[in-house]
Amino acid sequence: MRPFEPADADAYLRLATAILGEPITHWYLVRLIPTLVPGSPLVIEHGASGLPVATGAARPLPGTAPRACTPPVELVNVGVAPAHRRRGLARAVCGAVVARLLTEGFLDIRVAPERDNSAARALYRGLGFREPR
Ligand SMILES: CC(C)(COP(=O)(O)OP(=O)(O)OC[C@H]1O[C@@H](n2cnc3c(N)ncnc32)[C@H](O)[C@@H]1OP(=O)(O)O)[C@@H](O)C(=O)NCCC(=O)NCCS
């Protein structure tokens, strides 16, 4: 597992296209990367090909945190290539993103899966995230 590098751009876009099931352009990355916390996104490479097959990132939420505090952050761009799912890659990449965030002092970490995304909801529940009361 390692941080995204500019040389990953084409392979990362192919991964995002496979995850989302629709064509993703370079503009997506150009807009995305500056919104993420430094060191995001993380990628997991496929051992044989060296291509990224899983990714996860974090983005500060525009918020109301006092200036001295770290802002709330949200996990974003969590996804795994369809052929590599159910092998623990999302759990691994999300765990690594969360570990980095905690090391860097981010304490308010959130996720926002769609209500009908039962796979993502189960993933986040398993990682210890709780539904807001
Ligand atoms: C959701 C997603 C990231 C899971 O990736 P993954 O690598 O298959 O997940 P993992 O193998 O790490 O699974 C971890 C846990 O998540 C849950 N989970 C994952 N896929 C699941 C599925 N299809 N149905 C139910 N639970 C699922 C399980 O609790 C699983 O633990 P288990 O295998 O011990 O039962 C993947 O399906 C994906 O890329 N989906 C499309 C993009 C997306 O929805 N991203 C999340 C946006 S919020």
The ligand as a Gaussian input file, in Angstrom:
#p B3LYP/6-31G(d) Opt

LIG

0 1
 C      -17.763000      -1.415000      -0.940000
 C      -16.431000      -1.922000      -1.478000
 C      -15.403000      -0.799000      -1.357000
 C      -15.975000      -3.140000      -0.617000
 O      -14.687000      -3.533000      -1.081000
 P      -14.092000      -4.983000      -0.753000
 O      -12.632000      -4.971000      -0.957000
 O      -14.887000      -5.997000      -1.495000
 O      -14.435000      -5.113000       0.805000
 P      -13.657000      -6.073000       1.833000
 O      -13.316000      -7.365000       1.159000
 O      -12.556000      -5.317000       2.479000
 O      -14.817000      -6.371000       2.862000
 C      -14.812000      -5.883000       4.203000
 C      -16.199000      -6.088000       4.775000
 O      -17.142000      -5.252000       4.088000
 C      -18.394000      -5.930000       3.974000
 N      -18.700000      -6.177000       2.576000
 C      -17.895000      -5.976000       1.502000
 N      -18.554000      -6.264000       0.367000
 C      -19.782000      -6.655000       0.722000
 C      -20.924000      -7.077000      -0.005000
 N      -20.922000      -7.148000      -1.346000
 N      -22.049000      -7.378000       0.686000
 C      -22.072000      -7.301000       2.020000
 N      -21.013000      -6.921000       2.791000
 C      -19.892000      -6.598000       2.135000
 C      -18.234000      -7.246000       4.727000
 O      -18.587000      -7.011000       6.086000
 C      -16.746000      -7.481000       4.597000
 O      -16.225000      -8.300000       5.590000
 P      -16.216000      -9.923000       5.343000
 O      -15.664000     -10.166000       3.974000
 O      -15.337000     -10.425000       6.451000
 O      -17.648000     -10.361000       5.439000
 C      -16.555000      -2.415000      -2.963000
 O      -17.682000      -3.269000      -3.076000
 C      -16.680000      -1.281000      -3.967000
 O      -15.681000      -0.811000      -4.500000
 N      -17.929000      -0.860000      -4.235000
 C      -18.181000       0.251000      -5.208000
 C      -17.702000       1.596000      -4.669000
 C      -18.320000       1.928000      -3.322000
 O      -19.498000       1.647000      -3.061000
 N      -17.513000       2.543000      -2.452000
 C      -17.947000       2.978000      -1.138000
 C      -18.538000       4.342000      -1.246000
 S      -19.092000       4.937000       0.346000

